[in-house]
Amino acid sequence: MRQPLLNLERHSADVQIALVVGHQQFAASKSGRDHIVLREAVELEPCDAVVVIQIDDSISRTPVRLPFGAMPCDRDVLVERRVQ
């Protein structure tokens, strides 16, 4: 018979995702290998940017290129990783 686990701590991570273009930061709802989904659609020319993902106190920054920019009618933005 299985014993119930007592004192099991449950933790839901605090996750924040953003696309940083110059001095502007755009909140995102998810990020994948070749795209990022912004919370609100914006218009951007093709440019360099940084995808910032914060999970609790850990922050990762990935330099990317928006080869086609972003369209005000679509929150899904194509990104390509940049080599630093």
ABEGO torsion letter per residue (X at the ends): XBBBBBGBBBBBBBBBBBBBBEABBBBBABBBAABBBBABBBBBBBBBBBBBBBBEABBBBBBBBBAAEBBAABABBBBBBBBX
